[in-house]
């Protein structure tokens, strides 16, 4: 696993890309934030799935 790896939600297919982060999550997911560095309480911005519902796609 690389800090630049993208992760896809297995429920809604949203892709978390560290290059862009999750702007709606504020300081918790700024551009450059790896998936592993997201806080445990972060959820998919599209469907609300937890981090455990994402899989590495790179």
KEFIPA-326673 format. One record per residue (C-alpha): chain; residue number from 1; residue in three letters; x, y, z. Coordinates in pm, whole numbers, plus 50000, padded with zeros to 5 digits. Layout:
BEGIN
A NUM Ala X Y Z
...
***
This chain:
BEGIN
A 1 Unk 50000 50000 50000
A 2 Unk 50118 50346 49908
A 3 Unk 50009 50673 50062
A 4 Unk 49886 50781 49716
A 5 Unk 49667 50474 49665
A 6 Unk 49303 50535 49582
A 7 Unk 49026 50352 49767
A 8 Unk 48678 50269 49639
A 9 Unk 48361 50234 49844
A 10 Unk 48219 49885 49790
A 11 Unk 47866 50016 49849
A 12 Unk 47837 50317 49617
A 13 Unk 48166 50306 49417
A 14 Unk 48284 50649 49539
A 15 Unk 48662 50676 49495
A 16 Unk 48870 50849 49761
A 17 Unk 49174 50998 49588
A 18 Unk 49439 51144 49821
A 19 Unk 49534 51395 49553
A 20 Unk 49196 51567 49602
A 21 Unk 49101 51457 49953
A 22 Unk 48742 51514 50068
A 23 Unk 48680 51889 50078
A 24 Unk 48350 51844 50265
A 25 Unk 48536 51679 50555
A 26 Unk 48740 51992 50622
A 27 Unk 49082 51964 50785
A 28 Unk 49041 51587 50835
A 29 Unk 49078 51514 50463
A 30 Unk 49271 51793 50297
A 31 Unk 49432 51726 49957
A 32 Unk 49736 51508 50017
A 33 Unk 49575 51312 50304
A 34 Unk 49628 50939 50252
A 35 Unk 49337 50704 50313
A 36 Unk 49524 50553 50609
A 37 Unk 49557 50899 50768
A 38 Unk 49184 50971 50757
A 39 Unk 49033 50962 51106
A 40 Unk 48842 50647 51205
A 41 Unk 48517 50845 51215
A 42 Unk 48547 50955 50849
A 43 Unk 48267 50817 50632
A 44 Unk 48197 50804 50261
A 45 Unk 48067 51145 50154
A 46 Unk 47819 50984 49914
A 47 Unk 47659 50702 50114
A 48 Unk 47793 50726 50471
A 49 Unk 47980 50394 50460
A 50 Unk 48265 50348 50708
A 51 Unk 48632 50317 50615
A 52 Unk 48614 49938 50645
A 53 Unk 48379 49941 50344
A 54 Unk 48653 50068 50112
A 55 Unk 48903 49864 49913
A 56 Unk 49235 49962 49760
A 57 Unk 49209 49995 49380
A 58 Unk 49572 50082 49299
***
